[in-house]
Amino acid sequence: MQLDLNFRDEGDFLSCIVCGAYSLADFLRLADRVFAESRRRGLARAFVDITGVSGDIPQIDRYRLGIYCAEKRDRLSRLAVVARRELINWMFENVATNRGLSTCVSADAAYAQTWLRAEGASSARG
């Protein structure tokens, strides 16, 4: 994996800060690591900050990643992703949420963390 991952337990959710160059293979492995870490720590919510990732994420990859994360979610009930504003188009959020993983993608980390902690919230945009 060419990505640098920094995991922290934030009490009620797992936080992962990601840096490096984008590749689909690395993001699929990133998803596996986030789900494994959340399971290992007994956390049902995860926050992933990809603002430190360089490169563009192709539309088809966003679709594939949404499906992959929803299918692999294991016990994860909510996923918040923070990305650079120019990367956001909500394809990943819509695909993952429509397949059962409540997901929020935002450029605002505080908003994403508030959404992650909220009870009963569905997909949201900020």
N, C-alpha and C positions, 0 to 999 in steps of 0.2 A: 504494500500500500504506500502510495506516495503522499498521502495526506497526513498532517500532524494533528492528532486528536488529544484534547485535554478534557478529561471527564471529572466532574465534581458532583457530589451529592448535595443538593440544595434543600434537603429536609423532606419536602413533599414532591420533588421531581428530580430527575437526572438532568444535568446540564453537560453539553458537549460543545466545545469551541473547536472549530475546524479551520485549518489553514493549508494551503497548497493549491496545486493546479487541478482543475476539474477533469475527471474522466468517469464515464459511466461505470466501469468496473470498480473503481475506487468508491464511488457513491453507493453501489450495491453492497460492498464490504462495510462501508460506514453504517448503513442501515443494519446489517447483521450485528455489528459491534454495539450499536446503540440498544438494540433489542436485547442482546445478551447481557450487557451491563445493567440495564433496567431490571431484567429478571434476576440477575445475581444479587442486586441490592434491594430487591423487593419493592421497586417503585413502578407505578402504573402510568406515570406521565414523564415525558421527555421534552427537553428544550435543546434545539440544535442551532447553533449560530454559524452560518456559512458565509458571513460577510468577509472573512479572510480567504475565501476561495477565489482564485483567478480563473478567467475564461468564461465562456458562455455555456449555458446548459440548453442543448437543442430541445425543441418542442417534443419530439418523439421520446427523448430521454426522460422528460418530465412525466410523460404519460406512463412509461415503463416503470419509473421509480414510484409513482403513485400506486400502481397495481402491486408492485413488489412489497412496498411497505404495508399496504393493507393486508396482503396475504400472509406476511411474516410477522404481523404485529404481536403474536403470542398473547401476553397478558397486558400489553400496553393499551391504554384506553384513550390517551390524548397525546398529540404530538404538535409542538409549536416549532416553527422554523423561522429564523431571522435571516434575511438576505438583503443584498444591496437592492435598492429600489428599482434599478434598471433591469434586474433579473426577474422581477415579480410579474407574473401574469395569471396566477392562480390555477394553472393547469394541474400541477402536482396536488394542490389543496383539494380541488374539486374531485379529481380521480380517487385520491385516498379516502376522502370523506364519503363519496358515493359508494365505496366498497367497504365501509364499516369502520375506518379509523378516523375518529374526530380530529381534524387537522386545521391549523391556522398558519398562514404564511404572512409575514409582516416585515416591514423595514424598521419597525420600532420595537426594540427589545423589551421595553417596559410594558408596552401593550401586549406583546406575545406572552410574557410571563403572567400578566394579570388574566389574560384569557385562559392560560393553562391552569391557573388556580381556581377559576370560576367553576361553580357547580352547574351542571345542566346546560352549559353553553354548547351550541353547535358550531359549525363553520363560521368564521368571522374574518373580516378583513380590516387591516389598519395600516 
